């Protein structure tokens, strides 16, 4: 069985810490007090990014309605398998980051070892997304479908390209998070940095959920 | 101590994977033109539910200050209604007519 928080004895030998019903003290506090994960700045960025992508999504559906046959025909060339695989990779990667953040909140001491492993696994899943996207794009380009082929492919390459840029930035952020979790001492500011990095990575996941539905599954 | 497998993010992840599989099944199984509208609206609605779980549980908006929670819920509702309405009113009509 894998535990989110290590055995208390390994952190504080001889000291008994009461934990109620499997919930850590921090998690119990989180149930009752409201707090912003990460820094305010990351949430300002996220709000802006969500607004921009919301406009992207609406513009996409508007152009789709103007040119349905081209969109329907072009969509048939997409591989739903690639789309689902990439969705599962990002969802799993997001789970690992969410668990890593919680492992760092364990009391009396953060479970840095587990957090480091989880962030490493999240980076591997994110890198997997980039590889799958690379295969997908190269298959499309070698079949003659490029940015200038038609409106569908223009939007497809542009939106998934901007999203891929988010993934690459996210991987860079997670690499920084990995360096932080390896530190022997974790200051509150470092934990907030990990939380902020995690929130950005979840945004990348969230945006892909809508992109996957709009490009791959809409009929 | 909490098991990794029983923690809330893991349970949410299982739901997200199940929702993804449901979306794909709906896409693969629908053929008739009149089914397409319902399937596409369902796909968009499922995507919105997935986004809500990612926001509330992975990004921890559930435990964030109320103003952020309200902003997130309002944004999600607005974009979901906008996308479904845009699809329903414009995109699907020519398909039905053909």
HADDOCK unambig.tbl for C-alpha pairs under 7 A between the chains (distance, minus, plus):
assign (segid A and resid 1 and name CA) (segid B and resid 3 and name CA) 6.91 0.50 0.50
assign (segid A and resid 2 and name CA) (segid B and resid 3 and name CA) 5.76 0.50 0.50
assign (segid A and resid 2 and name CA) (segid B and resid 4 and name CA) 5.64 0.50 0.50
assign (segid A and resid 3 and name CA) (segid B and resid 1 and name CA) 6.58 0.50 0.50
assign (segid A and resid 3 and name CA) (segid B and resid 2 and name CA) 5.64 0.50 0.50
assign (segid A and resid 3 and name CA) (segid B and resid 3 and name CA) 4.32 0.50 0.50
assign (segid A and resid 3 and name CA) (segid B and resid 4 and name CA) 5.27 0.50 0.50
assign (segid A and resid 4 and name CA) (segid B and resid 1 and name CA) 6.79 0.50 0.50
assign (segid A and resid 4 and name CA) (segid B and resid 2 and name CA) 5.48 0.50 0.50
assign (segid A and resid 4 and name CA) (segid B and resid 3 and name CA) 5.64 0.50 0.50
assign (segid A and resid 4 and name CA) (segid B and resid 4 and name CA) 5.10 0.50 0.50
assign (segid A and resid 5 and name CA) (segid B and resid 1 and name CA) 5.57 0.50 0.50
assign (segid A and resid 5 and name CA) (segid B and resid 2 and name CA) 6.56 0.50 0.50
assign (segid A and resid 22 and name CA) (segid B and resid 1 and name CA) 5.15 0.50 0.50
assign (segid A and resid 22 and name CA) (segid B and resid 2 and name CA) 5.20 0.50 0.50
assign (segid A and resid 23 and name CA) (segid B and resid 1 and name CA) 6.73 0.50 0.50
assign (segid A and resid 23 and name CA) (segid B and resid 2 and name CA) 6.51 0.50 0.50
assign (segid A and resid 24 and name CA) (segid B and resid 1 and name CA) 6.56 0.50 0.50
assign (segid A and resid 30 and name CA) (segid B and resid 63 and name CA) 6.69 0.50 0.50
assign (segid A and resid 31 and name CA) (segid B and resid 63 and name CA) 7.00 0.50 0.50
assign (segid A and resid 34 and name CA) (segid B and resid 63 and name CA) 5.11 0.50 0.50
assign (segid A and resid 34 and name CA) (segid B and resid 64 and name CA) 5.06 0.50 0.50
assign (segid A and resid 34 and name CA) (segid B and resid 65 and name CA) 5.25 0.50 0.50
assign (segid A and resid 35 and name CA) (segid B and resid 63 and name CA) 6.24 0.50 0.50
assign (segid A and resid 35 and name CA) (segid B and resid 64 and name CA) 4.78 0.50 0.50
assign (segid A and resid 35 and name CA) (segid B and resid 65 and name CA) 5.84 0.50 0.50
assign (segid A and resid 36 and name CA) (segid B and resid 64 and name CA) 4.84 0.50 0.50
assign (segid A and resid 36 and name CA) (segid B and resid 65 and name CA) 6.42 0.50 0.50
assign (segid A and resid 37 and name CA) (segid B and resid 60 and name CA) 6.99 0.50 0.50
assign (segid A and resid 54 and name CA) (segid B and resid 79 and name CA) 6.60 0.50 0.50
assign (segid A and resid 58 and name CA) (segid B and resid 83 and name CA) 6.47 0.50 0.50
assign (segid A and resid 61 and name CA) (segid B and resid 86 and name CA) 6.77 0.50 0.50
assign (segid A and resid 61 and name CA) (segid B and resid 87 and name CA) 6.69 0.50 0.50
assign (segid A and resid 64 and name CA) (segid B and resid 91 and name CA) 6.72 0.50 0.50
assign (segid A and resid 65 and name CA) (segid B and resid 90 and name CA) 5.58 0.50 0.50
assign (segid A and resid 65 and name CA) (segid B and resid 91 and name CA) 4.30 0.50 0.50
assign (segid A and resid 68 and name CA) (segid B and resid 91 and name CA) 6.92 0.50 0.50
assign (segid A and resid 88 and name CA) (segid B and resid 17 and name CA) 6.82 0.50 0.50
assign (segid A and resid 91 and name CA) (segid B and resid 13 and name CA) 6.90 0.50 0.50
assign (segid A and resid 95 and name CA) (segid B and resid 9 and name CA) 6.23 0.50 0.50
assign (segid A and resid 95 and name CA) (segid B and resid 10 and name CA) 6.69 0.50 0.50
assign (segid A and resid 95 and name CA) (segid B and resid 13 and name CA) 6.45 0.50 0.50
assign (segid A and resid 98 and name CA) (segid B and resid 9 and name CA) 6.68 0.50 0.50
assign (segid A and resid 98 and name CA) (segid B and resid 58 and name CA) 5.60 0.50 0.50
assign (segid A and resid 99 and name CA) (segid B and resid 9 and name CA) 6.87 0.50 0.50
assign (segid A and resid 199 and name CA) (segid B and resid 59 and name CA) 5.26 0.50 0.50
assign (segid A and resid 202 and name CA) (segid B and resid 54 and name CA) 6.91 0.50 0.50
assign (segid A and resid 202 and name CA) (segid B and resid 58 and name CA) 6.67 0.50 0.50
assign (segid A and resid 202 and name CA) (segid B and resid 59 and name CA) 6.32 0.50 0.50
assign (segid A and resid 206 and name CA) (segid B and resid 51 and name CA) 5.52 0.50 0.50
assign (segid A and resid 206 and name CA) (segid B and resid 54 and name CA) 6.46 0.50 0.50
assign (segid A and resid 209 and name CA) (segid B and resid 47 and name CA) 6.06 0.50 0.50
assign (segid A and resid 209 and name CA) (segid B and resid 51 and name CA) 6.88 0.50 0.50
assign (segid A and resid 210 and name CA) (segid B and resid 47 and name CA) 6.05 0.50 0.50
assign (segid A and resid 213 and name CA) (segid B and resid 43 and name CA) 6.44 0.50 0.50
assign (segid A and resid 213 and name CA) (segid B and resid 44 and name CA) 6.41 0.50 0.50
assign (segid A and resid 213 and name CA) (segid B and resid 47 and name CA) 6.60 0.50 0.50
assign (segid A and resid 217 and name CA) (segid B and resid 27 and name CA) 5.94 0.50 0.50
assign (segid A and resid 217 and name CA) (segid B and resid 43 and name CA) 6.99 0.50 0.50
assign (segid A and resid 218 and name CA) (segid B and resid 40 and name CA) 5.08 0.50 0.50
assign (segid A and resid 219 and name CA) (segid B and resid 36 and name CA) 5.67 0.50 0.50
assign (segid A and resid 219 and name CA) (segid B and resid 40 and name CA) 5.80 0.50 0.50
